Amino acid sequence: MNETKFKIPAVEKTVSVSLAQAAAFERFARRITSWWPLATHSVGNDAAATVAFEPLAAGGRLVERLPTGEAHVWGTITAFEPPARLGFTWHPGRGEDNAQLIEVTFSPAGESSTLVRLVHTGWERLGDAGPQTRDSYDGGWIFVLDCFATIN
């Protein structure tokens, strides 16, 4: 592992969705392939067919699949607390040894609205590439969460 010697700030993003807490959690976790922008934000890009948590439980993996049967593991579920919290490691296209951590929380924000907060940490594990990679994800997560929030 090639860690930097300084702390790189987390990427933190929030989005409000017009769904009750349980429905927002289900959309994020069970229906991820319906909203994730695979063509632009995946290992296989245009060739990517699906992404899913397999199984959706602690220890399950987040897996991208191509029509050829090829699979890319993006991470492993570290926390599974429906409908409030989902945590997983993150290393799409890289080995587990430099995985970051993602925690997504779902908080009720009124009768039929939920505030979804994503926190992405562990940039130091990428060594010298950490700051630049973090800056790239800072904008990337905005786009991804917008896709999550606007899917029907």
VOBABA-963373 format. One line per 8 residues: number of its first residue (from 1); for each residue x, y, z of N, C-alpha, C, O. Coordinates in nm, 4 decimals. Atoms other than C-alpha are relative to their C-alpha. Layout:
<atoms>
NUM = X Y Z X Y Z X Y Z X Y Z | ...
</atoms>
This chain:
<atoms>
1 = 0.0845 -0.1177 0.0000 0.0000 0.0000 0.0000 0.0887 0.1236 0.0000 0.1896 0.1270 0.0704 | -0.0790 -0.1204 0.0158 0.1320 0.3445 -0.0929 -0.0801 0.1193 0.0493 -0.1360 0.1935 -0.0315 | 0.0825 -0.1060 -0.0558 -0.0372 0.5894 0.1424 0.0749 0.1319 0.0054 0.1963 0.1340 0.0260 | -0.0598 -0.1314 -0.0165 0.0249 0.9641 0.1456 0.0172 0.0264 0.1481 -0.0435 -0.0410 0.2314 | -0.0301 -0.0296 -0.1394 0.1541 1.1171 0.4658 -0.0884 0.1108 0.0564 -0.0667 0.1545 0.1694 | 0.0906 -0.1030 -0.0476 -0.1233 1.3768 0.4942 -0.1439 -0.0417 -0.0259 -0.1714 -0.1254 -0.1119 | 0.1423 0.0331 0.0108 -0.4992 1.3608 0.5320 -0.0623 0.0765 -0.1159 -0.0523 0.1989 -0.1239 | 0.0702 -0.0600 0.1132 -0.6964 1.4228 0.2129 -0.1471 0.0105 0.0385 -0.2059 -0.0885 0.0819
9 = 0.1402 -0.0177 -0.0425 -1.0443 1.5680 0.2790 -0.0954 -0.0967 -0.0703 -0.0764 -0.1331 -0.1864 | 0.1054 0.0863 0.0556 -1.3458 1.3459 0.2257 -0.0766 0.0757 -0.1079 -0.0818 0.1987 -0.1078 | 0.0995 -0.0554 0.0919 -1.5807 1.4016 -0.0654 -0.1340 -0.0236 0.0683 -0.1668 -0.1372 0.1028 | 0.1317 0.0096 -0.0635 -1.9234 1.4737 0.0860 -0.1028 0.0651 -0.0912 -0.0886 0.1810 -0.1302 | 0.1063 -0.0497 0.0879 -2.2359 1.5127 -0.1263 -0.1346 -0.0370 0.0599 -0.1496 -0.1426 0.1213 | 0.1366 0.0287 -0.0443 -2.6048 1.5348 -0.0403 -0.0964 0.0276 -0.1140 -0.0726 0.1125 -0.2000 | 0.1072 -0.0214 0.0962 -2.9168 1.5098 -0.2482 -0.1315 -0.0321 0.0713 -0.1388 -0.1246 0.1521 | 0.1327 0.0252 -0.0540 -3.2827 1.5293 -0.1538 -0.0833 -0.0697 -0.1072 -0.0848 -0.0283 -0.2231
17 = 0.0866 0.0716 0.0939 -3.5214 1.2823 -0.3146 -0.1425 -0.0014 0.0531 -0.1648 -0.0041 0.1741 | 0.1421 0.0005 -0.0368 -3.9011 1.2822 -0.3156 -0.0478 -0.1428 0.0199 -0.1386 -0.1899 -0.0486 | 0.0346 0.1375 -0.0368 -3.9216 0.9352 -0.1655 0.0113 -0.0139 0.1502 0.0926 0.0534 0.2136 | -0.0152 0.0322 -0.1414 -3.9765 0.8021 0.1830 0.1352 -0.0690 0.0194 0.1934 -0.1207 -0.0760 | -0.1322 0.0543 -0.0314 -3.6605 0.6783 0.3552 0.0204 -0.1420 -0.0532 0.1211 -0.1689 -0.1187 | -0.0154 0.1399 0.0440 -3.7166 0.3070 0.2845 0.0041 -0.0103 -0.1526 0.0805 -0.0897 -0.2075 | 0.0020 0.0037 0.1464 -3.7957 0.3721 -0.0820 0.1299 0.0565 -0.0583 0.1794 0.0061 -0.1592 | -0.1269 -0.0570 0.0463 -3.4840 0.5884 -0.1245 0.1125 -0.1019 0.0172 0.1959 -0.1178 -0.0719
25 = -0.1007 0.1034 -0.0235 -3.2682 0.3145 0.0295 -0.0134 -0.1108 -0.1040 0.0863 -0.1558 -0.1605 | 0.0238 0.1072 0.0976 -3.4267 0.0535 -0.1967 0.0446 0.0419 -0.1402 0.1070 -0.0367 -0.2115 | -0.0418 -0.0479 0.1318 -3.3719 0.2664 -0.5082 0.1521 -0.0028 -0.0099 0.2075 -0.0505 -0.1089 | -0.1461 -0.0046 0.0052 -3.0072 0.3186 -0.4219 0.0593 -0.1406 -0.0020 0.1454 -0.1707 -0.0847 | -0.0637 0.1306 -0.0197 -2.9292 -0.0367 -0.3153 -0.0498 -0.1094 -0.0947 0.0314 -0.1785 -0.1563 | 0.0547 0.1099 0.0821 -3.1632 -0.2726 -0.5046 -0.0146 0.0348 -0.1476 -0.0083 -0.0529 -0.2337 | 0.0246 -0.0411 0.1389 -3.2217 -0.0691 -0.8195 0.1176 0.0768 -0.0593 0.0993 0.1541 -0.1533 | -0.1166 -0.0774 0.0422 -2.8681 0.0652 -0.8682 0.0248 -0.0092 -0.1504 0.0662 0.0889 -0.2123
33 = -0.0245 0.0126 0.1438 -2.8435 -0.0718 -1.2210 -0.0966 0.0852 -0.0831 -0.0672 0.1160 -0.1986 | 0.0973 -0.0805 0.0745 -3.1524 0.1325 -1.3214 0.0384 0.1478 -0.0056 -0.0100 0.2204 -0.0924 | -0.0338 -0.1421 -0.0018 -2.9957 0.4672 -1.2358 0.1496 0.0303 -0.0144 0.1858 0.1427 -0.0493 | -0.1434 -0.0266 0.0070 -2.6160 0.4274 -1.2315 0.0393 0.0290 -0.1453 -0.0008 -0.0457 -0.2346 | -0.0394 -0.0349 0.1379 -2.4603 0.5973 -1.5411 0.1156 -0.0883 -0.0502 0.2299 -0.0437 -0.0597 | -0.1020 0.0980 0.0385 -2.2745 0.2879 -1.6609 0.0820 0.0416 -0.1218 0.2019 0.0142 -0.1270 | -0.0710 -0.0348 0.1231 -2.1830 0.4291 -2.0024 0.1182 0.0930 0.0258 0.2153 0.0928 -0.0499 | -0.1064 -0.0967 -0.0285 -1.9666 0.6984 -1.8412 0.0714 -0.0242 0.1321 0.1824 0.0252 0.1515
41 = -0.0561 0.0172 -0.1340 -1.8998 0.5827 -1.4846 0.0067 -0.1485 0.0367 -0.0612 -0.1947 0.1284 | -0.0179 0.1426 -0.0254 -1.7920 0.2186 -1.4960 0.1349 -0.0431 -0.0560 0.2045 0.0357 -0.1201 | -0.1249 0.0538 0.0544 -1.4965 -0.0011 -1.5824 -0.0183 -0.0314 -0.1479 0.0706 -0.0041 -0.2285 | 0.0256 0.0398 0.1380 -1.6548 -0.1291 -1.9045 -0.0557 0.1090 -0.0895 -0.0657 0.0906 -0.2108 | 0.0601 -0.1116 0.0739 -1.8075 0.2069 -2.0087 -0.1177 -0.0468 -0.0861 -0.2103 -0.1086 -0.0335 | 0.1133 0.0348 0.0867 -2.0375 0.1528 -2.3109 -0.0309 -0.1492 -0.0007 -0.1440 -0.1886 -0.0289 | 0.0210 0.1448 0.0018 -1.9916 -0.2238 -2.2832 -0.0641 -0.0515 0.1292 -0.1102 -0.1655 0.1333 | 0.0569 0.0443 -0.1276 -2.1163 -0.2383 -1.9220 -0.1502 -0.0239 -0.0137 -0.2210 0.0557 -0.0753
49 = 0.1422 0.0348 0.0097 -2.4563 -0.4069 -1.8878 -0.0755 0.0252 0.1298 -0.1862 0.0788 0.1277 | 0.0683 -0.0137 -0.1286 -2.5409 -0.4064 -1.5164 0.1008 0.0279 0.1108 0.2212 0.0069 0.0955 | -0.0762 -0.0094 -0.1237 -2.4170 -0.3213 -1.1704 -0.0981 -0.0328 0.1121 -0.2125 0.0127 0.1113 | 0.0897 0.0412 -0.1088 -2.5585 -0.4750 -0.8528 0.0808 -0.0406 0.1221 0.1965 -0.0813 0.1124 | -0.0560 0.0541 -0.1237 -2.4864 -0.5573 -0.4921 -0.0375 -0.1478 0.0040 -0.1555 -0.1821 -0.0029 | 0.0228 0.1446 0.0073 -2.4472 -0.9374 -0.4844 0.0669 -0.0711 0.1171 0.1897 -0.0801 0.1187 | 0.1392 -0.0330 -0.0332 -2.5929 -1.0256 -0.2374 -0.0060 0.1334 0.0722 0.0962 0.1869 0.1153 | 0.0204 -0.1261 -0.0708 -2.7392 -0.7136 -0.0818 -0.0048 -0.0293 0.1494 -0.1116 -0.0410 0.2094
57 = -0.0176 0.0322 -0.1418 -2.6070 -0.7867 0.2675 0.1451 0.0280 0.0354 0.2303 0.0359 -0.0531 | -0.1387 -0.0201 -0.0430 -2.2947 -0.7238 0.4736 0.0866 -0.1112 -0.0577 0.0510 -0.2288 -0.0503 | -0.0887 0.0955 0.0648 -2.0067 -0.8932 0.2943 -0.0273 -0.0194 -0.1473 0.0560 -0.0761 -0.2180 | 0.0314 0.0093 0.1426 -2.1807 -0.8760 -0.0443 0.0912 0.0917 -0.0808 0.1543 0.1824 -0.0264 | -0.0882 -0.0779 0.0860 -1.9956 -0.7311 -0.3391 -0.0808 0.0873 -0.0954 -0.1928 0.0525 -0.1329 | 0.0578 -0.0852 0.1030 -2.0775 -0.4466 -0.5758 0.0698 -0.0392 -0.1302 0.1903 -0.0190 -0.1456 | -0.0578 0.0616 0.1190 -2.0279 -0.6045 -0.9194 -0.0595 0.0595 -0.1278 -0.1812 0.0684 -0.1436 | 0.0381 -0.0427 0.1349 -2.0370 -0.4624 -1.2716 0.0141 -0.1215 -0.0911 0.1128 -0.1946 -0.0836
65 = -0.0052 0.1126 0.0944 -2.1172 -0.7172 -1.5430 -0.0127 0.0497 -0.1427 -0.0883 0.1424 -0.1718 | 0.0047 -0.0280 0.1431 -2.0586 -0.7034 -1.9174 -0.0783 -0.1108 -0.0685 -0.0878 -0.2203 -0.0132 | 0.0756 0.1034 0.0707 -2.2690 -0.8940 -2.1743 0.0823 -0.1265 -0.0280 0.0259 -0.2346 -0.0451 | -0.0886 0.1145 0.0260 -1.9671 -1.1218 -2.2330 0.0113 -0.0927 0.1210 0.0664 -0.2023 0.1110 | -0.0134 0.0770 -0.1229 -1.9951 -1.2467 -1.8744 0.1131 0.0502 0.0883 0.1239 0.0115 0.2046 | -0.1095 -0.0578 -0.0779 -1.6882 -1.0525 -1.7638 -0.0581 0.0808 0.1159 -0.1581 0.1508 0.1003 | 0.0472 -0.0710 -0.1187 -1.7293 -0.9113 -1.4127 0.1134 0.0818 0.0605 0.2293 0.0404 0.0597 | -0.0951 -0.0872 -0.0685 -1.5566 -0.6257 -1.2312 -0.0563 0.0307 0.1384 -0.1653 0.0868 0.1499
73 = 0.0435 -0.0297 -0.1366 -1.5840 -0.6010 -0.8526 0.0430 0.1419 0.0335 0.1605 0.1772 0.0234 | -0.0273 -0.1384 -0.0375 -1.6111 -0.2402 -0.7415 0.0236 0.0148 0.1500 0.0906 0.1088 0.1926 | -0.0158 -0.0127 -0.1445 -1.6257 -0.3041 -0.3664 -0.0773 -0.1068 0.0750 -0.1403 -0.1943 0.0156 | 0.0644 0.0959 -0.0891 -1.7607 -0.4972 -0.0698 -0.0811 0.0751 0.1052 -0.0345 0.1750 0.1599 | 0.0870 -0.0643 -0.0991 -2.0492 -0.4053 0.1628 0.0582 -0.0178 0.1399 0.0837 -0.1296 0.1845 | -0.0540 -0.0001 -0.1363 -1.9168 -0.3110 0.5067 -0.1062 0.0309 0.1044 -0.0908 -0.0049 0.2212 | 0.1096 -0.0334 -0.0916 -2.2403 -0.1804 0.6615 -0.1314 -0.0097 -0.0767 -0.1468 0.0495 -0.1835 | 0.1307 0.0166 0.0631 -2.5962 -0.2816 0.5773 -0.1055 0.0168 0.1081 -0.1338 -0.0758 0.1841
81 = 0.0978 -0.0346 -0.1029 -2.8576 -0.1097 0.7942 -0.1211 0.0674 -0.0634 -0.1422 0.1872 -0.0447 | 0.1158 -0.0609 0.0647 -3.1753 -0.0585 0.5900 -0.0991 0.0515 0.1046 -0.1160 -0.0118 0.2088 | -0.0099 -0.0875 0.1169 -3.3282 0.1907 0.5528 0.0903 0.1210 0.0229 0.0779 0.2208 -0.0482 | -0.0749 -0.1190 -0.0400 -3.0718 0.4240 0.7141 0.1428 0.0104 -0.0520 0.1936 0.1211 -0.0695 | -0.1442 -0.0098 0.0283 -2.7189 0.3309 0.6087 0.0493 -0.1159 -0.0850 0.0099 -0.2309 -0.0656 | -0.0675 0.0988 0.0827 -2.5139 0.1496 0.3453 0.1453 0.0435 -0.0134 0.1737 0.1548 -0.0576 | -0.1421 -0.0302 0.0126 -2.1347 0.1348 0.3578 0.0667 -0.1063 -0.0851 0.0283 -0.2231 -0.0805 | -0.0715 0.0969 0.0817 -1.8963 -0.0284 0.1128 0.1389 0.0532 -0.0357 0.1623 0.1740 -0.0394
89 = -0.1305 -0.0385 0.0512 -1.5357 -0.0304 -0.0001 -0.0166 0.0387 -0.1459 -0.1187 0.0087 -0.2078 | 0.0109 -0.0522 0.1353 -1.4618 0.1276 -0.3362 0.1335 -0.0119 -0.0720 0.2315 0.0519 -0.0337 | -0.1228 0.0168 0.0786 -1.2023 0.0171 -0.5909 -0.0278 -0.0422 -0.1443 0.0374 -0.1344 -0.1933 | 0.0285 0.0420 0.1379 -1.3531 -0.0031 -0.9431 0.1243 0.0140 -0.0889 0.1865 0.1201 -0.0955 | -0.1145 -0.0012 0.0891 -1.0806 -0.0964 -1.1879 0.1343 -0.0083 0.0698 0.2387 -0.0009 0.0050 | -0.1241 0.0091 -0.0784 -0.8241 -0.1292 -0.9078 -0.0112 -0.1177 0.0960 -0.1187 -0.1751 0.1131 | -0.0005 0.1079 -0.0978 -0.7243 -0.3898 -0.6522 -0.0540 0.0448 0.1348 -0.0574 0.1640 0.1655 | 0.0548 -0.0283 -0.1338 -0.8751 -0.4136 -0.3042 0.0990 0.0674 0.0929 0.0588 0.1363 0.1866
97 = -0.1015 -0.0506 -0.0924 -0.5456 -0.3146 -0.1436 0.0008 0.1517 0.0121 0.0547 0.2042 0.1095 | 0.0053 -0.1458 -0.0122 -0.6075 0.0546 -0.2143 -0.1438 0.0521 -0.0010 -0.1693 0.1649 -0.0431 | 0.1420 -0.0374 -0.0018 -0.9856 0.0626 -0.1674 -0.0260 0.1168 0.0942 0.0317 0.1263 0.2025 | 0.0503 -0.1060 -0.0867 -1.1504 0.3739 -0.0312 -0.1279 -0.0500 0.0671 -0.1704 -0.1636 0.0458 | 0.1253 0.0340 -0.0677 -1.4637 0.3758 0.1841 -0.1090 0.0986 -0.0398 -0.0855 0.2188 -0.0525 | 0.1169 -0.0830 0.0290 -1.8091 0.5033 0.0961 -0.1073 -0.0335 0.1019 -0.1344 -0.1503 0.1300 | 0.1139 0.0173 -0.0892 -2.0904 0.5560 0.3416 -0.1132 0.0863 -0.0520 -0.0963 0.2058 -0.0762 | 0.1185 -0.0710 0.0469 -2.4381 0.6510 0.2257 -0.1051 -0.0104 0.1099 -0.1403 -0.1202 0.1531
105 = 0.1036 -0.0010 -0.1023 -2.6967 0.7565 0.4830 -0.1276 0.0600 -0.0579 -0.1240 0.1451 -0.1468 | 0.1326 -0.0384 0.0465 -3.0688 0.8084 0.4311 -0.0776 0.0516 0.1208 -0.1093 -0.0252 0.2117 | 0.0682 -0.0614 -0.1138 -3.2453 1.0510 0.6672 -0.1332 0.0578 -0.0438 -0.1393 0.1311 -0.1425 | 0.1301 -0.0575 0.0343 -3.6162 1.1341 0.6617 0.0077 0.1528 0.0014 0.0695 0.2123 0.0898 | 0.0019 -0.1465 0.0107 -3.6732 1.4950 0.5543 -0.1423 0.0430 -0.0338 -0.1679 0.1011 -0.1393 | 0.1411 -0.0266 0.0258 -4.0464 1.5356 0.5843 -0.0733 -0.1308 -0.0214 -0.0170 -0.2394 -0.0076 | 0.0855 0.1179 0.0111 -4.3326 1.3003 0.5176 0.0389 -0.0933 -0.1145 0.0337 -0.2154 -0.0992 | -0.0320 0.0861 0.1139 -4.2233 1.1763 0.1761 0.1270 0.0464 -0.0712 0.1349 0.0442 -0.1940
113 = -0.1265 -0.0459 0.0544 -3.8717 1.3101 0.1284 0.1134 -0.0575 0.0836 0.0977 -0.0832 0.2030 | -0.1158 0.0554 -0.0697 -3.5283 1.1775 0.2170 0.1242 0.0771 -0.0419 0.1434 0.1078 -0.1595 | -0.1300 -0.0601 0.0263 -3.1907 1.3451 0.2463 0.1014 -0.1143 -0.0073 0.1178 -0.1902 0.0882 | -0.0997 0.1044 0.0226 -2.9227 1.1154 0.1031 0.1369 0.0666 0.0053 0.1639 0.1627 -0.0668 | -0.1340 -0.0569 -0.0183 -2.5661 1.1863 0.2132 0.1032 -0.1064 -0.0310 0.0998 -0.2152 0.0265 | -0.1079 0.0901 0.0371 -2.2630 1.0203 0.0541 0.1316 0.0600 0.0480 0.1606 0.1767 0.0220 | -0.1323 -0.0419 -0.0468 -1.9199 1.0415 0.2189 0.1010 -0.1009 -0.0532 0.0898 -0.2207 -0.0273 | -0.1028 0.0841 0.0640 -1.6176 0.9057 0.0275 0.1348 0.0380 0.0613 0.1816 0.1505 0.0443
121 = -0.1262 -0.0240 -0.0695 -1.2942 0.8732 0.2299 0.1054 -0.1027 -0.0423 0.0782 -0.1949 -0.1192 | -0.1070 0.0965 0.0228 -0.9615 0.6930 0.2174 0.0899 0.0324 -0.1171 0.1588 -0.0557 -0.1685 | -0.0794 -0.0411 0.1160 -0.7917 0.8907 -0.0587 0.1487 -0.0223 0.0202 0.2225 -0.0412 -0.0765 | -0.1419 0.0195 -0.0315 -0.4567 0.8509 0.1175 0.0508 -0.1348 -0.0500 0.1692 -0.1497 -0.0801 | -0.0387 0.1347 0.0441 -0.4554 0.4850 0.0147 0.0456 -0.0027 -0.1452 0.1060 -0.1007 -0.1890 | -0.0396 -0.0072 0.1405 -0.3980 0.5955 -0.3461 0.1376 0.0641 -0.0183 0.1828 0.0835 -0.1312 | -0.1327 -0.0601 0.0086 -0.0619 0.7524 -0.2627 -0.0044 0.1345 -0.0692 -0.0936 0.2158 -0.0450 | -0.0115 -0.1293 0.0672 0.0441 1.0389 -0.4867 -0.1198 0.0314 -0.0892 -0.1458 0.1483 -0.1175
129 = 0.1170 -0.0218 0.0859 -0.2656 0.9909 -0.7062 -0.1234 0.0418 0.0810 -0.2245 0.0809 0.0226 | 0.1151 -0.0302 -0.0844 -0.4973 1.0554 -0.4082 -0.0640 0.1351 -0.0220 -0.1848 0.1411 -0.0449 | 0.0639 -0.1313 0.0152 -0.5489 1.4328 -0.4397 -0.0686 0.0200 -0.1359 -0.1799 0.0723 -0.1418 | 0.0595 -0.0177 0.1335 -0.6123 1.4299 -0.8161 -0.1231 -0.0889 -0.0169 -0.2233 -0.0461 -0.0741 | 0.1139 0.0914 0.0106 -0.8418 1.1271 -0.7943 -0.1173 0.0533 0.0815 -0.2320 0.0481 0.0371 | 0.1041 -0.0579 -0.0852 -1.0339 1.2896 -0.5083 -0.0693 0.1152 -0.0724 -0.1920 0.1252 -0.0698 | 0.0592 -0.1135 0.0701 -1.0843 1.6057 -0.7156 -0.0898 -0.0453 -0.1147 -0.1934 0.0160 -0.1406 | 0.0818 0.0542 0.1084 -1.2165 1.3995 -1.0071 -0.1328 -0.0529 0.0536 -0.2382 -0.0270 -0.0044
137 = 0.1224 0.0543 -0.0601 -1.4664 1.2182 -0.7825 -0.0884 0.1094 0.0587 -0.2101 0.0924 0.0666 | 0.0797 -0.1076 -0.0577 -1.5759 1.5460 -0.6252 -0.1073 0.0457 -0.0990 -0.2211 0.0705 -0.0592 | 0.0990 -0.0339 0.1028 -1.7480 1.6369 -0.9531 -0.0790 -0.1209 -0.0456 -0.1981 -0.1100 -0.0748 | 0.0659 0.1220 0.0467 -1.8280 1.2786 -1.0519 -0.1172 -0.0404 0.0866 -0.2208 -0.0825 0.0352 | 0.1100 0.0390 -0.0893 -2.0402 1.2116 -0.7441 -0.1212 0.0911 -0.0169 -0.2344 0.0473 0.0039 | 0.1145 -0.0895 0.0253 -2.2540 1.5180 -0.8236 -0.0843 -0.0574 -0.1134 -0.2066 -0.0667 -0.1021 | 0.0707 0.0557 0.1152 -2.3436 1.3666 -1.1609 -0.0697 -0.1316 0.0364 -0.1860 -0.1517 0.0013 | 0.0568 0.1300 -0.0355 -2.4005 1.0161 -1.0195 -0.1216 0.0170 0.0906 -0.2242 -0.0473 0.0685
145 = 0.1139 -0.0193 -0.0909 -2.6260 1.1373 -0.7371 -0.1163 0.0713 -0.0690 -0.2320 0.0506 -0.0325 | 0.1085 -0.0611 0.0777 -2.8208 1.3531 -0.9829 -0.0745 -0.1090 -0.0775 -0.1973 -0.1054 -0.0865 | 0.0649 0.1122 0.0695 -2.8872 1.0357 -1.1856 -0.0894 -0.0781 0.0973 -0.2013 -0.1160 0.0628 | 0.0769 0.0698 -0.1034 -3.0039 0.8644 -0.8650 -0.1285 0.0761 0.0338 -0.2357 0.0167 0.0453 | 0.1134 -0.0809 -0.0441 -3.2338 1.1520 -0.7715 -0.1059 0.0185 -0.1073 -0.2229 0.0384 -0.0748 | 0.0946 -0.0350 0.1047 -3.3961 1.1994 -1.1113 -0.0592 -0.1189 -0.0747 -0.1456 -0.1000 -0.1603 | 0.0587 0.1184 0.0665 -3.4700 0.8402 -1.2225 -0.1467 -0.0126 0.0412 -0.1827 0.0214 0.1539 | 0.1419 0.0225 -0.0324 -3.8403 0.7580 -1.2369 -0.0225 -0.1371 0.0580 -0.1357 -0.1724 0.0908
</atoms>
